[in-house]
Amino acid sequence: MAALTVLVDALASGEVEIVDLTQPLSDQTSLLKLPEPFTNTPGFKLHELSNYDDRGPAWYWNSFEGGEHIGTHFDAPIHWVTGKDGDDVAQVPPRRLVGPAVVIDRSAAASDDPDYLLTIEDIRAFEAEHGAIPADSWLLYRTGWDARAEDQDAFLNANETGPHTPGFSIECAQWLAEESPFIGVGVAPTPAPRTPSTRPSRATASCWGPASTGSPSSPISPSSRRSARSSRRRR
């Protein structure tokens, strides 16, 4: 309780700053597009129920619809085939979603090269400059792709060879899932943060382990870390 009191006081005084990393949802929010014959997600839609009018004179409220993986979201391990026997969102222990964060900013590199892939060497270079990665921490990989969130064409960034978006190298994805001290990865949503094989890798917050997934998503435990495919993209 003492630690909680200190945190609450720090938040109230402004000594600790809260940074909102979420993207607002709207009918302009960009969507992942899967090739046939796979089913695509519907877009986000807001339906007004009442607005201080005859439908509800003293209140304003809405209903909404859309796919589970639109905009900023959390992916549970069960979302991907390699975690199909794992936890769903309601089953992931909240303690696995809180921890120190390591922010690696590659927005400039991704702007110059939309096919930029984060490597193990990039993470080692960060460690050499800033110190060892804390155990059970989160990797927040900044690509700058969030600026494209409401421009579908820029978001997909596709040509005749397919989408071109930043992601992780295969070796880095596998290392993150199997060996690294990170319990989760957070990335600005992209249509398919790719490995060289174009296999989708996670893009939002994600974690590995008994309670894991991929977007800012689930955790990693040494006994249940997944293969490189576990680091697939989570939109």
C-alpha positions in Angstrom: 0.0 0.0 0.0 2.9 2.4 0.7 4.1 2.0 -2.9 0.6 2.5 -4.2 0.2 5.7 -2.1 3.5 7.1 -3.5 2.4 6.4 -7.0 -1.0 8.0 -6.5 0.6 11.1 -5.0 3.1 11.3 -7.9 0.3 11.0 -10.4 -1.8 13.7 -8.7 1.2 16.1 -8.5 2.3 15.5 -12.0 5.7 14.1 -10.9 4.7 10.9 -12.9 3.4 11.5 -16.4 0.9 9.3 -18.1 1.3 9.0 -21.9 -1.7 7.8 -23.9 -0.5 5.6 -26.7 -3.9 4.7 -28.1 -5.4 5.7 -31.4 -8.9 7.1 -31.5 -11.4 4.8 -33.3 -13.5 6.1 -36.2 -14.9 5.0 -39.5 -11.5 6.3 -40.9 -9.4 3.8 -38.9 -7.3 1.8 -41.3 -7.8 -1.9 -41.6 -5.7 -5.0 -42.2 -6.6 -6.6 -45.5 -6.2 -10.3 -45.9 -6.1 -12.0 -49.3 -8.8 -14.4 -50.5 -10.2 -16.7 -49.4 -9.6 -15.4 -45.8 -12.3 -13.4 -44.0 -11.6 -9.7 -43.4 -12.6 -7.7 -40.4 -15.4 -5.1 -40.7 -14.6 -1.5 -40.0 -15.5 0.5 -36.9 -19.0 2.0 -36.9 -20.6 4.2 -34.2 -24.4 4.2 -33.9 -26.0 7.0 -32.0 -28.7 5.8 -29.6 -29.8 9.1 -28.2 -28.5 12.7 -27.9 -30.6 14.5 -25.3 -33.6 14.0 -27.6 -36.8 12.0 -27.8 -34.8 8.8 -27.9 -33.4 9.7 -24.5 -34.0 13.2 -23.3 -31.5 13.3 -20.4 -28.6 11.3 -21.8 -26.2 10.9 -24.8 -24.9 7.4 -25.7 -24.0 5.2 -28.6 -23.5 1.6 -29.6 -20.6 0.5 -31.8 -19.5 -2.4 -33.9 -16.2 -3.6 -35.5 -13.6 -6.3 -35.5 -11.6 -7.2 -32.4 -8.3 -6.2 -34.1 -9.0 -2.7 -35.2 -6.9 0.2 -33.9 -5.1 0.0 -30.5 -5.8 -3.3 -28.9 -4.5 -6.2 -26.8 -4.0 -9.6 -28.3 -4.4 -12.7 -26.2 -2.3 -15.9 -26.9 -5.4 -17.7 -28.1 -5.6 -15.3 -31.1 -2.9 -17.2 -33.0 -2.7 -20.8 -33.8 0.5 -21.3 -31.8 -1.4 -20.1 -28.7 -4.7 -21.7 -29.4 -4.6 -23.6 -26.1 -3.5 -20.5 -24.2 -5.4 -17.7 -22.4 -8.0 -15.4 -23.9 -8.1 -11.7 -23.0 -10.1 -12.3 -19.8 -7.7 -15.0 -18.6 -4.4 -13.1 -18.9 -3.3 -12.1 -15.3 -3.1 -8.3 -15.1 0.3 -8.6 -13.4 1.7 -9.8 -16.7 0.6 -6.6 -18.4 2.5 -4.2 -16.1 6.3 -3.7 -16.0 9.2 -1.5 -17.1 9.4 -0.6 -20.7 12.3 -0.3 -23.2 11.5 2.1 -26.1 13.5 1.7 -29.3 12.7 4.4 -31.8 13.2 3.5 -35.4 10.7 5.9 -36.9 13.4 7.7 -38.9 14.7 4.4 -40.3 11.2 3.2 -41.2 10.4 6.5 -42.9 13.5 6.1 -45.1 12.8 2.4 -45.6 9.3 1.1 -45.0 10.6 -2.5 -45.2 12.9 -1.8 -42.2 13.2 -4.8 -39.9 14.3 -4.6 -36.2 17.2 -6.9 -35.5 18.8 -8.4 -32.4 21.8 -6.2 -33.1 19.5 -3.1 -32.7 18.4 -4.3 -29.3 22.0 -5.1 -28.3 23.1 -1.6 -29.4 20.4 -0.2 -27.2 21.7 -2.2 -24.2 25.2 -1.1 -24.9 24.1 2.6 -24.7 21.4 2.4 -21.9 22.2 -0.7 -19.9 20.9 -4.2 -19.5 17.2 -4.8 -20.4 15.2 -5.3 -17.1 13.7 -8.8 -16.6 10.0 -9.1 -17.4 10.0 -5.8 -19.3 8.1 -4.7 -22.4 9.7 -3.8 -25.7 8.0 -0.7 -27.3 9.1 -0.6 -30.9 8.4 2.9 -32.4 8.0 2.9 -36.2 6.0 6.1 -36.8 3.4 4.1 -38.6 0.7 5.5 -36.3 0.8 8.7 -38.4 -0.9 6.6 -41.2 -3.7 5.3 -39.0 -6.5 7.2 -40.8 -5.1 6.9 -44.4 -5.9 3.4 -45.6 -3.6 3.6 -48.7 -0.7 5.0 -46.7 -1.3 2.5 -44.0 -1.2 -0.5 -46.4 1.6 1.0 -48.4 1.1 -1.7 -51.0 2.2 -2.1 -54.6 2.3 -5.1 -57.0 4.5 -7.0 -54.6 2.3 -6.5 -51.6 2.3 -4.3 -48.4 5.6 -2.7 -47.4 5.7 -2.0 -43.7 8.3 -2.2 -40.9 8.6 -5.2 -38.6 11.0 -7.7 -37.1 13.7 -9.9 -38.7 13.0 -13.6 -38.3 15.9 -14.0 -36.0 14.8 -11.1 -33.8 11.2 -12.4 -33.7 12.4 -15.8 -32.6 14.8 -14.4 -30.0 12.1 -12.2 -28.6 9.7 -15.2 -28.2 12.2 -17.7 -26.9 15.2 -16.1 -25.3 14.9 -12.4 -24.5 14.0 -11.0 -21.0 10.9 -9.3 -22.5 7.5 -10.5 -21.6 5.7 -8.5 -24.3 6.1 -6.3 -27.4 4.2 -3.2 -28.3 4.3 -1.8 -31.9 2.3 0.8 -33.7 -0.3 -1.2 -35.8 0.8 -1.9 -39.3 -0.9 -4.0 -42.0 1.8 -6.7 -41.7 5.0 -5.9 -39.9 6.9 -8.5 -41.9 9.9 -10.7 -41.7 11.9 -11.3 -44.9 9.6 -14.2 -45.7 6.6 -11.8 -45.5 5.1 -13.9 -42.6 3.1 -11.4 -40.6 4.6 -10.6 -37.2 2.9 -8.9 -34.3 2.1 -5.3 -34.4 0.4 -3.9 -31.3 1.0 -4.9 -27.7 1.8 -8.6 -27.3 3.2 -11.0 -24.8 4.3 -14.6 -24.8 3.8 -17.4 -22.3 0.8 -18.9 -20.5 -0.9 -15.6 -20.9 0.5 -14.1 -24.1 -0.3 -12.6 -27.4 0.9 -9.9 -29.7 -0.1 -6.2 -29.8 0.8 -4.4 -26.6 -0.3 -8.0 -25.7 0.6 -11.0 -23.6 3.6 -12.3 -21.6 6.5 -14.7 -22.1 7.4 -17.4 -19.7 10.6 -19.5 -20.2 8.6 -22.7 -20.1 6.1 -21.7 -22.7 7.7 -19.3 -25.2 6.7 -19.8 -28.7 8.6 -20.2 -32.0 9.2 -17.3 -34.4 5.6 -17.6 -35.5 4.6 -16.6 -32.0 5.8 -13.2 -32.8 3.4 -12.8 -35.7 1.6 -9.6 -36.0 -1.4 -8.7 -33.9 -3.7 -6.0 -35.1 
